[in-house]
Amino acid sequence: MQTPSNAPVTDTCPTLRREGDSVLILDQTRLPHEEAFVRLATLADAALAIRSMQVRGAPLIGATAAYGVALALASDASDAALADADACLRTTRPTAVNLHWALDRMGRKLASVAPAGRREAAWGEADAIRREDADANAAIGQHGLALLNALAAEPGRPVHVLTHCNAGWLATCGHGTALAPVYAARAAGLPVHVWVSETRPRNQGLLTAWELRRDGIPHTLVADNAAAWLMAEGRVDCVIVGADRIAANGDTANKVGTCLKALAARAHALPFYVAAPLSTVDRSCPNGRAIPIEARDGDEIRRIGGLDDNGRPAFVHIAPPDSPVCNPAFDVTPAALIDGIVTPVGVCAAHDIGRLAGSLSGDSP
């Protein structure tokens, strides 16, 4: 059962950490208005956290799923319990491939371990997935910093980065993917300013603004539809976004609205980059048409949430409850619109990402 907690997260991963036989997560459904933590003690808790978006962002979803397997095996480490945990967690979010990557990795690791040793092996592998994601974030930041340095035109003038959704430390186990170069730039003394697209209907851009404000990084929140105007006015130097799944040919699924940013960037001759760990590459998926796109509840569009005048959480209905709604959670940006994918091992041309992932895994794409 999920238990709220007011304890601060002091681990190197501020969004998720292991505490004995449970996991503490930052509940992102309460952000940006309330910073609260929830304890996950069971498989059901972990599945709910992923499905309800208490945790979100492909890398963090993957890590949470790995810990969900460990939670499931705490009382029963049999083959049947392992299979049940895997099946339960796979159904939570269909698009984020890191979820399936993490479950595949847990399954391979635990299949060769006798039930008596699975409990500790599961915790150890989940811990390793979390640590490796943090390392990948740091490497992405350094490779992305080189791109930002190349865009720095005048001493003291900030590099203006436009992003969409949230791909910072809230979405990962480290400094993030799309925001990792921004954090690296600050550490290196390179002035940077972030245009934060609000990202309706879930408004994850508000999470980016909350994160950047907390970390003291200059930023400006803008309506999603303002992006092309900013580009036309010469106020954007590049676009950097994260990814939930990258097909073998480089087509990339990210939060809905991303493809519009890529189209606008191409029209204004601005570089458009995707930043992601290699675990986000799905080499079994040939192209973007094969990426499953999650359809979410229509009330995410019919209603908008926030705080009322008394500071209490509230929802406002902006459309009749019977209004027909199409609410895809993601769209697909064609590889041809992507100037480079920033990975932990360097910046790769989008059409080469499947080959790169295959070479590093030791087999061909």
Buried (B, 14 or more C-beta within 10 A) or exposed (E): EBEEBEEEBEBEBBBBBBBEEBBBBBBBBBBBBEBBBBBBBBBBBBBBBBEBBBBBBBBBBBBBBBBBBBBBBBEBBEEEBBEBBBEBBBEBBBBBBBBBBBBBBBBEBBEEBEBEEBBEBBBEBBBEBBBBBBEBBBBBBBBBBEBBBEBBEEEEEBBBBBBBBBBBBBBBBBBBBBBBBBBBBBEBEBBBBBBBBBBBBBBBBBBBBBBBBEBEBBBBBBEBEBBBEBBEEEEBBBBBBBBBBBBBBBBBBBBBBBBBBBBBBBEBEBBBBBBBBBBBBBBEBBBBEBBEBBEBEBBBBBBBBEEEEEEEEEEEEEBEEEEEBEBEBBBBBBBEBBBBBBBBBBBBBBBBBBBBBBEEEEEEB
